[in-house]
Amino acid sequence: MTITITAFERSPDGGKGLARDTRLRWALEETGQPYEVRLVSFRAMKEPAHLRLHPFGQIPTYEEGDLVLFETGAIVFHIASRHPGLLPDDPDARARAVMWMFAALNTVEPPVLELFPARVLDAGKPWAKERLPLVEERIRSRLGPLATRLGDADWLDGAFSAGDLMMASVLLRLRASGLLDEFPKLAAYVARAEARPAYQRAFAAQLAINAL
């Protein structure tokens, strides 16, 4: 059965790999699964046809036969569970990889997502100067322990896994802010993830759409 994912017709990031369909593309590339992409405009995202796939009117979605999924964590877990390459065979190592997926989405990403509003959207608000340092410190409070846990290892728990895929995709959002550079081990970790051929293919595919 053909796998079809949805992506922005025109990504807000201009194809820099920050849109969440990149995570799905990357997971499919890591596991060697062919897929098709259906591009969705911002208007179409809120129309009934797309809302049947994603009740919150967002991207990406995943379709495979009768199976329809939304939420990148759930989709990447499904891909990793069904196809070899992103989850270890050892049950304990597999559980730890899933743990890191949850850590990326539930512990690290929430404060990271606050940074853009704090720096850009709310920049003119009277309380913006007071809020921004608080947001940045919340991010550092996540990055410090993560860097310590990673140490000198290449990946979070042995071989590259879905946990690293999700964590690296979250950390990529910090590159332009300069915060990632404060933690050289994490900056190197993200660079290793970006250098993976599967990521390069996923990135190039998204960039090609936005370069049209």
C-alpha positions in Angstrom: 0.0 0.0 0.0 1.3 3.4 -0.9 2.1 5.8 2.0 0.9 9.3 1.5 1.8 12.2 3.8 0.6 15.8 3.7 2.9 18.8 3.7 2.6 22.6 3.3 2.1 23.7 -0.2 4.4 26.6 0.8 6.2 26.0 4.1 6.4 29.0 6.5 10.1 28.2 7.0 10.9 28.3 3.3 12.1 24.7 3.2 14.6 24.9 6.0 13.5 21.5 7.5 11.6 22.9 10.4 8.1 22.0 9.2 7.0 18.8 10.9 6.5 16.8 7.7 10.3 16.7 7.7 10.2 14.3 10.6 8.0 11.9 8.7 10.1 12.2 5.5 13.2 11.5 7.6 11.7 8.5 9.3 10.6 7.0 6.0 14.0 7.6 4.4 15.7 6.0 7.4 13.5 2.9 7.0 13.7 2.8 3.2 10.0 3.3 2.6 8.7 5.0 -0.5 6.1 7.6 0.0 4.0 10.2 -1.8 3.3 13.8 -0.7 0.1 15.6 -1.1 0.6 19.4 -0.8 -2.0 21.3 1.2 -2.6 25.1 1.2 -3.3 27.0 4.3 -6.9 27.4 3.2 -7.3 23.7 2.4 -6.0 22.7 5.8 -9.2 24.1 7.3 -11.6 22.6 4.8 -13.6 19.4 5.5 -11.5 17.1 3.3 -8.4 17.8 5.3 -10.2 18.0 8.7 -11.3 14.4 8.2 -7.7 13.5 8.3 -6.6 16.0 10.9 -9.3 17.3 13.2 -7.2 20.3 14.2 -6.5 21.4 10.6 -2.7 21.0 10.7 0.0 19.0 8.9 1.4 16.4 8.5 -1.0 13.5 8.2 -0.2 9.9 7.2 -2.3 7.6 5.1 -1.6 4.0 4.3 -4.6 2.0 3.1 -7.4 2.5 5.6 -5.0 3.8 8.3 -5.0 7.6 8.8 -2.8 9.1 11.5 -1.9 12.6 12.7 0.6 13.9 15.2 4.3 13.4 14.3 5.2 11.5 17.3 2.5 8.9 16.7 3.4 8.7 13.0 7.1 8.3 13.6 6.5 5.6 16.2 4.2 3.8 13.8 6.8 3.9 11.0 9.6 2.8 13.4 7.5 0.0 14.8 6.5 -1.4 11.4 9.8 -1.1 9.6 13.4 -1.9 10.9 15.9 0.8 11.2 14.7 3.2 14.0 14.0 1.0 17.0 16.4 -1.6 18.5 15.4 -5.2 18.7 16.3 -5.5 22.4 13.1 -4.7 24.4 14.9 -2.6 27.0 16.8 -0.5 24.4 13.5 -0.2 22.4 11.8 1.2 25.5 14.5 3.7 26.0 14.3 4.9 22.4 10.6 5.5 22.9 11.3 7.2 26.1 13.6 9.7 24.3 10.9 10.3 21.7 8.5 11.3 24.5 11.3 13.4 26.1 11.8 15.3 22.9 8.2 16.1 22.4 7.0 16.5 26.0 10.0 17.9 27.9 12.3 19.7 25.4 10.0 21.0 22.6 7.5 23.0 24.7 9.9 25.6 25.9 11.6 25.6 22.5 8.3 26.5 20.9 7.9 29.5 23.2 11.0 31.1 21.8 9.7 32.4 18.4 6.6 34.1 19.9 8.8 35.6 22.7 11.4 36.9 20.2 9.2 37.9 17.3 5.4 37.8 17.7 5.4 39.5 21.2 8.5 41.7 20.6 6.5 44.9 20.8 4.6 44.0 23.9 5.5 46.0 27.1 6.4 42.9 28.9 8.4 41.3 26.1 11.8 42.2 27.5 11.0 40.6 30.8 9.6 37.5 29.3 12.3 36.6 26.8 15.1 35.9 29.4 12.7 33.6 31.3 11.9 31.7 28.1 15.6 31.4 27.3 16.4 30.1 30.7 13.7 27.5 30.5 15.3 26.2 27.3 18.7 26.2 28.9 17.3 24.2 31.8 16.4 21.5 29.3 19.6 21.7 27.2 22.0 21.5 30.1 20.8 18.1 31.5 20.4 16.8 28.0 24.0 17.7 27.1 25.2 16.1 30.3 23.3 12.9 29.6 24.6 12.7 26.0 28.2 13.3 27.2 30.7 12.2 24.5 28.4 9.7 22.9 27.3 10.0 19.3 23.6 9.2 20.1 21.4 9.2 23.2 21.4 5.4 23.8 23.7 3.4 21.6 22.8 3.4 17.9 20.8 6.1 16.2 17.1 5.6 16.9 13.7 7.3 16.6 14.5 9.0 19.9 17.5 10.7 18.2 15.4 11.6 15.2 12.8 13.4 17.3 15.3 15.0 19.6 17.5 16.3 16.8 14.4 17.7 14.9 13.4 19.6 18.0 16.9 21.0 18.6 17.2 22.1 15.0 14.6 24.9 15.8 17.2 26.5 18.1 20.0 26.9 15.6 19.2 30.4 14.5 18.7 31.5 18.1 22.3 30.9 19.1 21.2 29.0 22.2 22.3 25.7 20.7 25.9 27.0 20.3 26.0 27.4 24.1 26.1 23.6 24.3 28.8 22.3 21.9 28.0 18.7 22.5 24.4 19.2 21.4 25.4 21.3 18.5 27.7 18.5 17.3 24.9 16.0 18.0 22.5 17.9 15.7 25.2 18.2 13.0 25.7 14.4 13.1 22.0 13.9 12.7 21.9 16.4 9.8 24.8 14.6 8.1 22.8 11.3 7.9 22.0 10.5 4.2 18.4 9.9 5.1 18.0 13.4 6.6 19.8 14.9 3.6 17.2 13.3 1.3 14.3 14.4 3.5 15.6 17.9 3.7 16.2 18.1 -0.1 12.7 16.9 -0.8 11.1 19.5 1.3 13.4 22.3 0.0 12.7 21.3 -3.6 8.9 22.0 -3.1 9.6 25.4 -1.6 12.1 26.4 -4.3 9.6 26.1 -7.1 
